[in-house]
Amino acid sequence: MEQRHKYRLRVEMCIGTIIDVHKRIQFSFENEKLLSQFEQLRRAVNDMDMTQVCERDVVLVEQATNALLCEFRPVFENGDYGPVYELPSH
């Protein structure tokens, strides 16, 4: 797989994770504008020229995503929301 395609997938996964977390808690925080902005960002990534992206850029996105998820940790640890992703049933 081409490196640029891997970069795109990594960035898309970060954005998707943030959107999924927000959807899980949106009823409490009701910030549709924020969700809309991340959806726009997801679409914009599809149009990005990934030849202009380097490993450092992707790592910065991943670090920012991890920092944001750490901010949400207390919300999920208190047990009010349950897991973002349900375990698959076989």
N, C-alpha and C positions, 0 to 999 in steps of 0.2 A: 504494500500500500504506500502510495506517495506521501512524503512527509507533510506536505501542505494539506492533504486530505485529513491526515491525523490531527493536525492543528485545528482544523475546522470542527472535527468531531469532538475534540476536547473542549473547545469553547462552547459548542452547542450543548454538551452535557452539563456544563456549569450553568448556563442560562436555563436549561430545562429543569435542573434541580431546584433553582431558585423559584421558578414558576410553580413547580409542584408543591414546594413548601408553602408558598403564599396561598395557593388554592386551598390547602389543608386548613389554614388558619384565617382565611379571608372573612369568614362570618363574624369573627370577633373584632377584626381590625377594619373591615370594610373599606379598603383602599383600592378601588377599581382602577384609579389612575396609575398607581404603581404597577399593577398587573399589566395594564395596557402598555406601559412603557417597556416592560420586559418582553412582552409579545412583539413589540416593534423592534426591539433589539435582536430578538431571535430571527426575525425576517431580514434585518439588515446584515446579519452574519452571512446569510446565504449569498448576498451580493458583494461581500468583501473580496478584495483581491488578496488572496492568501500568500501571494508571492512577496507581499510587503510585511508579512508577519514572521516573527522569529520565535524561537523557543522561549526566550526571556519574556516576550509579550504574553504568551500563553500561560506561562508560570505566574505572571502577575494576575491574570484573570482567575486562575485556580486559587491563588492565595487570597484574593479578595472574596471569592466565593466561600472559602473555608472560614474566613473571618466573619462573614455575614451569618453563616450557619452556626458559628459559635455564639453569636448574639441571640439566636433563636433557641439554643440548647435549653435554657431554663423554661421556656414555654412548653417544650415537649417533655422535659424531665418531671414536671409536676403532675403529669398524667392526664391532663385535660384533653389532649388531642389524639393520643395514640400515634402509631407509626405513620409516616408519610406514604410509604409503600407497603401494601399488604403482602404477606407471604403467599406465594402461589400455592394453590391446593392441587394435589396430584390425584 
